[in-house]
């Protein structure tokens, strides 16, 4: 397919906007936090941010792997890790009116534990500040090391996610040579075995060289290792240097995928052209928790609204608490919890973003 081929109408979306979107975007920049929503150029960023969901990337912005679908920078971070990042990220996210945060990471193969301990510390610090916020960890494969997977699971995120990305036949062509289809399945299996009560989640891209029957086989493989939630979305080429789009899958075919996933026993399946790994993560989680009412849109909307309201109250409480402890430089206003003045955190001499410690 030509790189200049026009996209079908179902892939056209409005540019993100709105007051809440711009507030969060400004705050992320001021806090020097990286969001995969932006790094991966997600088309749903405006919708998710308005609903209080965001995906934050820790352990820097340089990945040790070079997958052919991913827009994140590839390189060698040389082992640089900011030990203060868990505190920095915990305070920053807790001070914002988010209901659900997806905490993801670049692959850090040069670290002994792949960064698992760092992920666990960040989850723990955020949880200590905001018990109400739902946390999903979207992590790498840690080269299959069971201890690293267990470290992340034992931090008790609400959802443990690892993406299988593509079907088996496309794995070697699309993913980095250190990745593996069966390796990803084993990581998800380890997580479910470690904490059977916890949700596990994975994601599949289509339109990158697979056949429909292969997508259904991948869904069956994921369900066989106990994955509870799956997302299926259209691959879109980040740049001419990345793998080309093989086909644009129709909405009708995505609906077939969704029905098949539900028939296999997934608690929830998000399947559509614009669906991404963290697509409307809060709604997915809440629906999966509603026993027998996963399709009750009205109830889901009510719960989402309640969670956003509570998140704003809790964010203001955290800001007041940090100010009382002298951990905010000038004392906040009550708008900090709404993400207007959270930028004051970045001016603290105590916290340094990890990227400032990386040697270029």
N, C-alpha and C positions, 0 to 999 in steps of 0.2 A: 504494500500500500504506500502510495506517495506521501512523503512527509508534508506536502502541501495540500493533501486531500481535505476538503471541508468536513467538519464534524457534523454528525446528524443532529437534528433539532433537539432530541432529548438530552443532549450533552451541553446545551447552552444554558448558562445560569447568569443571574444578575451579579454584578460586582458587589462584593461585601460592603456593608455600610451600616449606618445607624449609630446612635449615641453610644450604646453599650459596646459595640464592636470597636469604635475608635478609642474609647476609654481604655479598654483592655489592651489594644495594640500599643497605645502610648505608654501604658504602664509596663508591659513586657519589655519595650525598648529601654525605658528608663532604668529598669531593674537588671538589664543585661541578661534576661532569660531567653533561651531559645525555645521556640514552639515548633513542633513538627507540622502543625497546621500551616505555618508559613514556609518552613524549610522544604517541605514536600509539595508545596503549592496546592494544597487541598482546596477543591471547589466549594466545600461546605463550611469553610472557616467562619463566615458571617453567621450562618444559622446556628452552629454549635456554640459560638461565643455568646450569642444572645441568650442561649438557654443555660449558660453557666458551666459549659464544658470546655476544657482546653487540654491540649497535649503538650507537655513540657519535656524538653530533652536535657538530660543531665550527662555528666562526664565529658563535657566539651561538645564541639561541633565538628570534630574530625573523626571519621570512622576508619578503622583499620582494614575494612573490606571494601570491595568495589563491585557491587552488584550492578547489572546493566539496566536496571529499571529505576534506580534511586538517585535523587538529586542532591543528597547530602555529600559534603566534601570527603574525599578519600585521601588518606595520608598516614603519617606516623606521629602520633601524639607524644612518643618517647616517654611514656610512663607518667606524664604530668597529670596530677590529680589535685584539686583543691580540697583539702580536708575540711574546709569551712563551708563548702557548698551545701551539705545537708542542712546546716543551720540557716544559711542564706535562702535557699529554696523553700525550706519549711516556713520561715517567717513571711517571705514574700507571698507565697500561695495562700497561707492562712489569712493574710490581710486583705485578700481579694474576695469578692462575692461569688466564688465558684462553688458549685454543688458537687462537681465530679472532675477529678483531674486524672488524666492518663499520664503516667510518669514513664517515659521511654528513655532509651539510651542508644548511643552509638556503640558499635562493637569495639571492644578494647582488648584485643587478643594479646597485647603485650603485657597486660596485667596478670598477676598470678591467679587471681580469682575471676578475671574477666570483668571486674567492676561490681560483682554481686554484693559485696559488703557495703560498698558505697550506696547502692540502691537501697539496701535494707536500712541503713542509717537515715537516709532521706525520708523514707516512708515512716520510720519511727518518729522522727522529729515533727513531721507534719501531723501525724496522728496525735502526738502529745499536745499540739496546739488546737487542733480542730477535730474533735471526735465525730462531728456530723458529716464531714466531707467524705465522699466515696472515692477510693483510690484504686486505680487499675495500674498494674506494672506491665508494660509492654517491653519485654527484654529479648536479648539475643539468645543464642544457643549455648554460650559458655563452653563451646567445644565439647558439649556433652558431659561435663563434669557434674556428677550428682551433688557434690557438696555445695557447689555454687548455686544450682537450681534450688536446693533445700534452703540455702541462706535467704534467697528471695521469697520463697513461700513462707518461711518461718517469720518473716516481717509482717505477715498477716494483711496483705492487700485484699481488698474485696474481690478483685478479679486478677488472676494471673494469666497474662496473654503472651503468646509467642506466635509469630506469623509463619505459616508454611509457604506463603507467597504465591507459588505457582504449582502446577501439576507435576507429577514425577518426571514426565518426558522432557519438560522444559527447564528443570532445575539446574542441570549442568550448563546449559546455554545462557541462562538468565541470571542465576545467583552466583556469588563468589565461589571459587573452588573449595573454600573451607566450609561452605554450607552443605547441607544434605537433606534430602526429603525424609529419609528414615531417621536422620539425626533430629530433625524438628519434631517428628512424631514421638521420639523417645523422650525429648524434653517435656513435651506436654503430658506424656504418660507419667514421668517422674513427679511432676507437679500434682497431678490428680491423685497419685498413690500417696504422696506425702500428706495431702490435706483433701480427702474426698469430699468434704463439705463445702470446699471453696470452689467458686466458678473458674473454669478455664475457657480460654477464648482463642480463636485463630482467624486468619484472613486469607482469602484467595483472590488473586487478580486474574481476569480473563481478557481475551483479545490479544494475547501475546504469543500465540502459536499452538494452543491446545484445541482439542475437540470437546464437544459437549459431554460425550461419554466419559472423558477423562476428568472433567469437573465433578461429575457424579461419583466417580471412583475416589477422588480426593475427599469429598464430603464423607463418604463411607469410612475412609481411613481415619479421618479426624474423629468421627463419632466412636470408632472402635477403641480409641485410647481415652475416651471419656470427655472429649471437648463438649462444653455446654452451649457456647455461643459462637456463631460463625458469621462472618461478613464476606460478601462476594461483590466485587466491583469491577468496573471497566478500567483496564490499564490505559493511561494517557502518557505519552512520551514527554519527559521533562525537557529534552533538548535534542538536537540532531546527533549528539554523541551517544545517546542512549538507544536501547533496542526499539525497533520500529513497531508500531501498532499493526497487528496482523488482521484484525477485524473489529468492527464495532458491533458488539452484541446487543440485540434488540431488547427492549423492556419485556416483551413477551417471553423471551428465553430466560431472562433473569427471574421471572415469575415461576418458571418451571424449576429452576434451581431452588428457589425458596420453598416450593411445595415438597420437593424431594428432601430437602434438609429437614423440614418438619416431620416428614414421614420417617426419617431415620431416627428421630427422637431428640434433636437439638431443642434446648429450651427456648431459644430464639435465633432466628436467622434474618439478617438484614441483607437483602439482595437487590441490587439496582445499578444502573449505569454510573451514578454519582456516589455510590456507597464507598466509604473508605474504612480502614481498620478501626478508627475511633469514631465512626459516624454516629452522631447523636448517642454517645455512649451512655449518658445518664438515662435516657429513655429506654434503651435496650436493657440496662440493668434493672430498672424499676419494673418493666414489663415482665422480665423473667422472674421477678420476685412475687408477682401477682398470681397466686395459684388459681388457675382456671380462668384468668381474666386478661391474658396476654394481648387480646385484641380490643380491649376496652379503651378506646382512644380518649374518651371524656375523662375517665378516671386517671389515666396516665397524665393528662394535661393538668388536672387538679393537683396531683402529687408533685409534678415538676414545679408548679407555681409555689406550692408550700415549701419545697426544698430551696428554691431561690430566695424566698423571703427569709427562711431560717439562716441560709448562708450569709446573707447581708447582715443579719443580727450578730451572728457569730464572728464575722470578720471585724465588725466594729468592736466587739468584746476583746478580740485578740490585739487589736491596735491599742486599745486602752490599757490592756495588761502589759504589753511591751513598753508603752510609754511610762507606766508606773514603775517598771523595773529599770528604767533608764536606758532601754535598748533602742529607743528612737531618738535621733539627734535633737529635734526641736519640739517634740510633743505634737501629736497628730490632731487633726480635726475629725469630726465625726464622718467626714466624707472619705476618709482613707479606706474604710471598709468597702466603699463603692468603687475603689480603684482609681480615684482622682489624685490622692496625695501619697499613694504607696511608694512613689518614686523617692521619697525621703529616705527610704531604707538604703538605697544604693550609695548614698553619700557617707554612710557609716564607715569609719576606718577599720572596723573590725572584720568586714566581710569583703572578700575579693573574688570576683567570678573566676571560674577555672580557666577560662581562655586567656586571662591575663598572665597566667603562670606558664603557658605553653611556649616553648621556644620555637620560633619560626625559622 
